[in-house]
């Protein structure tokens, strides 16, 4: 039992360093927005497809900041 509690305490203590903060989300959202505007000017059909994917992902990650950060990372990778 002590080992379990110690392990749980270590995980909880380490979690904030890996967590996605509101500032991270804002920065990623801003970058995605800029990239989407660039893409919309060049390839509107692809921009619409990426926007659809992002909308679906946002619905699934609405209450999960880490999931939202991953979604933005995935979208940014797709926009590169």
Secondary structure as UniProt FT lines:
FT   HELIX           2..18
FT   HELIX           22..42
FT   HELIX           44..60
FT   TURN            62..63
FT   HELIX           65..79
//
